[in-house]
């Protein structure tokens, strides 16, 4: 029989990839059971490439920062909250760093987590801690530079960023055991065999004399070398909600007790107007209310100086439903 007359039979590996995509958008889960070449093929299939050519801005602000200090004499670190785990840090020199912008799962399998799009803002750099849809919307902002899961040290203007590799939380203390989905598709979610989407990079940002740790969805029990790499932490963001989706209250309290930051900012909880009940998340009020020192905020911005927070001791700043929406 000639090739022209053969009945077309899809490649089994591609059939598996398509079935995984259709049933949950979990193509990355399949990588745990494939060879390197096949994994590369699966990884590359849905990638559309950079969207930077669509951006309306340019790099003039970055060039100005590169040329020398701006805003001389300013000592403030500005923290703007965009909901879920998305923060923009503005350094004294004016460098803007946006962490973990969110989007809805492009496969549609996890439902409508966010009823509106992430606001298209302009920043100097956008950074993602890991490849989950609620943290990796680096194409949704106009950023001059992209640092996606970057490990190592990066210094620019008046900021030094340390990307410290670890692993995503896997043992959910709450009722919704989302990790079972990974197991259902035949992958081992636990280190060292976890699929790549459960790899994490935490970011330690040092500027204005303040060390800020962007926790992402990191596990509660990293190895000692990770704790040592973090060192002193002044401002800590931590994913805690009433459903204990990522960390339990107990785990979070133990992290706070070990790091002893001056400031703690809860993240990754249900927020009216930002996230929906389909997330299975709950508010973080119960955890925050149990803390001895807390402030419930009515504005989506915090301004810190090293001198201003030097006497703080695990002061909780809770945004609640407050966040930038555009």
N, C-alpha and C positions, 0 to 999 in steps of 0.2 A: 504494500500500500504506500502510495506517495505521501509526502508530508502534507500536501494540499488536501488530502482526503481524510487525514487523521481527525478523530474527534478531540476537541480541545479539552484537556484535563488540567485544572488549575494546580499549580505547585502546592504540595501539602503545607509547606512552611508558610506560604502566603495565605492559604485558606485559614490556617491557625491564627495568623496575624489579624486577618479581617474579622474573624469570629471574636477575637479578644476585643478588638476595637468596638465592634457592634454591641458587645455585651457589657462594656464597662469602660471603654477608653483606657484599658489597662495594658496597652501593648508593652510597656516597660516591664511589667511583671513577667512576661514571657521570656525576657532576656536571661533569666536565671537558668533556663534549660536549653539554651542554644549555644552553638559554637560562635567563635569571634566573628567570622565572616557573616554568618546569618544575623547575628546581633547588629552588626553594622548596617546591613540591609534594612532591618526593621527600624533601627534608630533613624535612618535617613529618610525613610519613606514619606513621613508627613511634614518634613521640614520645608518651609516656604522661603527661607532666607531672610536677610535683614530687611527691615522696613524703614531704615534710617533715611533713605532717599526721599521718603514722603514728608519728612519733618520740615516744618516751616522756619525753624530757627537756624542758627549757625553757632560757631564756636568762638565768637568774639569775646564772650565773658570768660571762657576758659583761657583764651590767649592773654587776656588782661591779668588773670590770676597767675598765669605762668610767668608773666613779665615782672611781677613784684607784688608786694603786699598792698592789698586794698583795705579800705575801712580801718586805717591805722588808728590804734588806740582802743578799738572795740574788743571787749573781752567776753562777749556773750555767746553762748551756745543756744540756738533756737531749735525747739523740737515741735514740729507740726504733725498732727495725727490725722491720717486719712482713713481710719477704720481698719478693723481686723488686725493685721500685723504690719500695716504700711505706715512708715514714718519718714518724714523728711527732716534731716539735720542740716542746719545752716551754720557754718563755722564763723568765727569772728571776721575772717577775711571775705566772707560772702560765698564760699564754696557750698553748693547744694548737693546733698546726697540723699537719694530716695531708696528706701529699703522695702522689698517685698510688696510691690503693687499686685493687686488681686484681679481675677477675672472669673467668669464661670467656666466650668469644665467644657472644653470644646467638643467632647463626644456627646454631651448631654446626659451621660449616664448617672451623674451625681446630682442632677436637678439644679434648680435655679437658686444658687447660694446668694447671689447678689442681684437685687432687683434693678440696679442701674449700673452703667459702665463706670470704670475707674476714671476719674477726671483727667483729661489730657493736659497735664501741666508741663512746664519746661524746667529741666534740672540739668546740672552739670554732669552728674553721674547717677545711674540707676544700678542697684545691686539686688541680686536674688540669693536667698539662702539655700533653696532647694527646688527641685523640678516638680512641684505640685501646683495645680492651677490657681490656688488661692495665695500663691507667693511668687509666681513667675511671669507676671504680665509685663515683661520688660519692653514689649512693643507698644504698650498702651500710653507711654509717656514720651515726650520729646527730650531725649537725653543725648548729650554730646558724646558721652562714653558709657559703655556697658561693662559691668563687672559681674558676670554670671557665675556664681559658685566658685569664686576665685580663692585659691589657697595661697598663703604666703603674705608678704608685706608689700603694701603699696603706699607711697607717700606722694602727696601733691599739695601745693599751696601750704596751708597751715594745718593739714590733717594727715595722720598716719593711720592706715587701715590694716589690721591683721586679720586675714581669713584663716580660721582654725577649723580643720576638718574633723567631723565626728559623724554621728548617726542620728537619724530621726527616731523619735519615740516609737516604740512598737508594742509595748504592753499597756493597753489602755485600761486605766483604773475605773473608768466610767462604764455605763451600761451598754454603750454602742461600741461593739468590738469590730471596728472597721478593718483591723488587721486580718480578720478571717477571710476577707475578699482576696488578699494576696495568696493565702494558703489554698483557697478554692481553685486558683488557677495554676497550682502545682509549683509555686515558688516558695523558697525559704525566706521569710522576711527578716530573719535575724542575722546579725553580723557573725562571721565575715562573709556570708553567702547572700546577703540581701541584694535585691535588684537595685539598680542605680537611683531610682526615684526615692529611695529611702536613705541615700547619702545626704549629709548635711554639711553646710559651712556656716559657722557662727562668725559674726564680725565684731571685732573690738575696735572702736574708733576713738582715737585720742586727739583732742583738739581743745583749745581754751583751758588747758589744764585739767580737763575732765575726761574720764575713760568710760565710754558707753558700750555696753554689751548688747548686741542684737542677737537674741537667743534663737529666733526662728522657732522650729518645732523640735529642737534637740532633745535627746533622751535625758532623763534625770540623773543617770549614773554613768557619766563618761569616765574614761580612765584617768588616772592621776596626771598624766602628762597634759591632758586638756585643761584640767583645773590650773595647772602650773602656767600654761600658756596664757590663760585669761589673766591671772595675777589679780591685781587690785581692780575692782570694778566700782565706779561711782554711781552710774546710772544703769539699771538693769531692766530690760523688757522681758516679760515672762508670760507664756501662753497658758492662762488658767481661766476656766469657766465653770459654771455650776454643774455641767454634765461630766466634767473631768475628762474631756475629749483627748487632751494631750498629756497634761500633768494632773495629778491629784493635788488636793489642798496640802496634804502631808508632804508630798514630794516637793512642791513649790516652797513650802515653809522651810524645809531642810536646805534647799538651794539658797534661799535668802539668808538663812542662818550661817551657812558656810561662807558665802561671798561677802556678807555684811555690807551691801551697797548703801550709799547715802540716800538714793532714790530708787523706788521700784515702780514700774509702770505695767499694769496688767494688759494683756493683749489676747486676741483670738477668742473672743466671746461674742455672744449674740448682741447685735446693736440695731435698734429700731431705725429704719431708713437706710441702713448699710447692708446688713445681712438678714437672711430669712430663716424661718424655723426649719426649713429643709436641711440646714446645716447640721441639725440635731444639737447645736450649741445652746447654752443657756447664759444668762448674764453672770457677771463675776461678783455681784454684790455681796453674797454670803461670805466669800473668801475675804473680800476687802473689809467688810464690817467686823470681821474677827481680828483685824490688825490693830495694834495699839495706837498707831499714828497714821492717819489717812486724811486725804483731801479729795473731795468729789468736785470735779471741775465742770465749769459751764462754758468754757472756751476751748477750742481745739489746739491751743498753742501754750507751750511752756518756754520760759526763758531762764536759763541757768548761768551762773558764774561760779568759778571755783571758790571764790571767797563766800559767795552767797549760800553754798551748800556745805561748806566745810564742817559745820556743826550738826548737820542732819545725820540721823541714824535710822536707816530703813523706813524712810518716810514714803508712804504710798500715795501716788497721784493717779486717780482713777477718772478716765474720760467718760465712762458710761456711754450714753448715746451721742456724745458730742464728738464730731469729726468734721473735717473739711469735706465738702460735698461738690466742689467745683471750683 
